[in-house]
């Protein structure tokens, strides 16, 4: 596995299912980088899958040096939320 | 070996020696035995369950509501309530007094389709609404998570259905597709009837049951027999212009889960199961099994095939972490109970590499 820090942002749940963005953290816009730091500084929300039904949520995974970090959250700032796209 | 550390509920980290990504790779590695793959999948499920402590509370709440199979013939039809979110995120939104006569065509369509799905459940499966006792069906239209962003989704939030308008490019209005409304309403049925956790294989089964009822309802609406390919498409009516231009004719295709015309392609066999994937990915496996079974039986999917699958999915006998194989065995048990020849059923499951 490369040591280059990367982030994978996956929107899960709801009718449409997963949408994914995966890129080097160094390629993030400054707003997105700041938002990612905020997300990583906070604990995961209550388990999104426990909300009932199929309400959407996000899984943010950072890989690179050391242990992968995973955050499951209900909401993301727009700068991160808009990154995952369907493959068209 | 790297550890996967995940925060949950504000508690201290819960760290696992093997990351989900590594479990995923190992479970799909060539040369690993089926038993080893299953063990890796189980490990992933256990670690996921550990992280999601609140799931326990949800299951407890569901278990109090769970009842055995009931054909509640005498229950009244559900009342249907529609709300307008007016492009805001507040749910349920503004009540719509008389949705059947609304000037909003989308409201009229969603109201009538919800009514039709409820009637379908009653007529075909003898079930009254989500809880089997005529519980109100509540839907919110024109939902947006953020006021300045079109909402490209629909969901069941544990109490009601919520529909976005789509962005007009990737997706059109979600309430215009009968299978979408039946899909979301069926999440309510599953919530009342089973212990299926919304993750891993059990989550894939949850999604499968919704897709299955959605597709079959669509077939009945359009008078399509099981051999008609268009009857197995999920979300065909919500594909926007950009999706269509890219050759995407549906969100998922139960008859051909990995087809390039799917916006969200899925695996077709149990060997391709991804234990870490979103639940909408692995649902392609049971989706295809049901399709093959219904096509082998022939005629209308909403007759014996739907009844068999429905009976296998209700009654609370599926465990929280039920696997696709567990569900396949449940369908086999109900086939015996319903005096259905199991040959076609076994063949359908084996076609997707489920060892029944």
HADDOCK unambig.tbl for C-alpha pairs under 7 A between the chains (distance, minus, plus):
assign (segid A and resid 12 and name CA) (segid B and resid 278 and name CA) 6.01 0.50 0.50
assign (segid A and resid 14 and name CA) (segid B and resid 153 and name CA) 6.54 0.50 0.50
assign (segid A and resid 14 and name CA) (segid B and resid 154 and name CA) 5.95 0.50 0.50
assign (segid A and resid 14 and name CA) (segid B and resid 155 and name CA) 4.75 0.50 0.50
assign (segid A and resid 15 and name CA) (segid B and resid 153 and name CA) 6.14 0.50 0.50
assign (segid A and resid 15 and name CA) (segid B and resid 154 and name CA) 5.49 0.50 0.50
assign (segid A and resid 15 and name CA) (segid B and resid 155 and name CA) 5.91 0.50 0.50
assign (segid A and resid 16 and name CA) (segid B and resid 153 and name CA) 6.23 0.50 0.50
assign (segid A and resid 16 and name CA) (segid B and resid 251 and name CA) 6.90 0.50 0.50
assign (segid A and resid 17 and name CA) (segid B and resid 278 and name CA) 6.91 0.50 0.50
assign (segid A and resid 17 and name CA) (segid B and resid 280 and name CA) 5.28 0.50 0.50
assign (segid A and resid 18 and name CA) (segid B and resid 278 and name CA) 6.24 0.50 0.50
assign (segid A and resid 43 and name CA) (segid B and resid 7 and name CA) 4.96 0.50 0.50
assign (segid A and resid 43 and name CA) (segid B and resid 8 and name CA) 6.36 0.50 0.50
assign (segid A and resid 43 and name CA) (segid B and resid 10 and name CA) 5.68 0.50 0.50
assign (segid A and resid 44 and name CA) (segid B and resid 7 and name CA) 5.11 0.50 0.50
assign (segid A and resid 44 and name CA) (segid B and resid 8 and name CA) 5.15 0.50 0.50
assign (segid A and resid 44 and name CA) (segid B and resid 9 and name CA) 6.54 0.50 0.50
assign (segid A and resid 45 and name CA) (segid B and resid 8 and name CA) 6.52 0.50 0.50
assign (segid A and resid 45 and name CA) (segid B and resid 9 and name CA) 5.98 0.50 0.50
assign (segid A and resid 46 and name CA) (segid B and resid 8 and name CA) 6.38 0.50 0.50
assign (segid A and resid 46 and name CA) (segid B and resid 9 and name CA) 5.00 0.50 0.50
assign (segid A and resid 47 and name CA) (segid B and resid 8 and name CA) 6.92 0.50 0.50
assign (segid A and resid 47 and name CA) (segid B and resid 52 and name CA) 5.25 0.50 0.50
assign (segid A and resid 47 and name CA) (segid B and resid 54 and name CA) 6.51 0.50 0.50
assign (segid A and resid 49 and name CA) (segid B and resid 198 and name CA) 5.81 0.50 0.50
assign (segid A and resid 50 and name CA) (segid B and resid 54 and name CA) 6.02 0.50 0.50
assign (segid A and resid 50 and name CA) (segid B and resid 55 and name CA) 5.05 0.50 0.50
assign (segid A and resid 50 and name CA) (segid B and resid 58 and name CA) 6.37 0.50 0.50
assign (segid A and resid 51 and name CA) (segid B and resid 158 and name CA) 6.93 0.50 0.50
assign (segid A and resid 52 and name CA) (segid B and resid 157 and name CA) 5.90 0.50 0.50
assign (segid A and resid 52 and name CA) (segid B and resid 158 and name CA) 4.26 0.50 0.50
assign (segid A and resid 53 and name CA) (segid B and resid 156 and name CA) 4.91 0.50 0.50
assign (segid A and resid 53 and name CA) (segid B and resid 157 and name CA) 4.86 0.50 0.50
assign (segid A and resid 53 and name CA) (segid B and resid 158 and name CA) 4.43 0.50 0.50
assign (segid A and resid 53 and name CA) (segid B and resid 187 and name CA) 6.15 0.50 0.50
assign (segid A and resid 54 and name CA) (segid B and resid 155 and name CA) 5.68 0.50 0.50
assign (segid A and resid 54 and name CA) (segid B and resid 156 and name CA) 5.54 0.50 0.50
assign (segid A and resid 54 and name CA) (segid B and resid 157 and name CA) 6.34 0.50 0.50
assign (segid A and resid 55 and name CA) (segid B and resid 155 and name CA) 5.42 0.50 0.50
assign (segid A and resid 55 and name CA) (segid B and resid 156 and name CA) 6.17 0.50 0.50
assign (segid A and resid 55 and name CA) (segid B and resid 157 and name CA) 5.40 0.50 0.50
assign (segid A and resid 66 and name CA) (segid B and resid 2 and name CA) 6.63 0.50 0.50
assign (segid A and resid 67 and name CA) (segid B and resid 2 and name CA) 5.19 0.50 0.50
assign (segid A and resid 67 and name CA) (segid B and resid 3 and name CA) 5.21 0.50 0.50
assign (segid A and resid 67 and name CA) (segid B and resid 4 and name CA) 5.82 0.50 0.50
assign (segid A and resid 68 and name CA) (segid B and resid 4 and name CA) 5.45 0.50 0.50
assign (segid A and resid 68 and name CA) (segid B and resid 5 and name CA) 6.92 0.50 0.50
assign (segid A and resid 69 and name CA) (segid B and resid 4 and name CA) 6.46 0.50 0.50
assign (segid A and resid 69 and name CA) (segid B and resid 5 and name CA) 5.85 0.50 0.50
assign (segid A and resid 69 and name CA) (segid B and resid 6 and name CA) 6.52 0.50 0.50
assign (segid A and resid 70 and name CA) (segid B and resid 5 and name CA) 6.72 0.50 0.50
assign (segid A and resid 70 and name CA) (segid B and resid 6 and name CA) 5.36 0.50 0.50
assign (segid A and resid 71 and name CA) (segid B and resid 6 and name CA) 6.42 0.50 0.50
assign (segid A and resid 71 and name CA) (segid B and resid 7 and name CA) 6.77 0.50 0.50
assign (segid A and resid 88 and name CA) (segid B and resid 243 and name CA) 6.65 0.50 0.50
assign (segid A and resid 88 and name CA) (segid B and resid 246 and name CA) 5.88 0.50 0.50
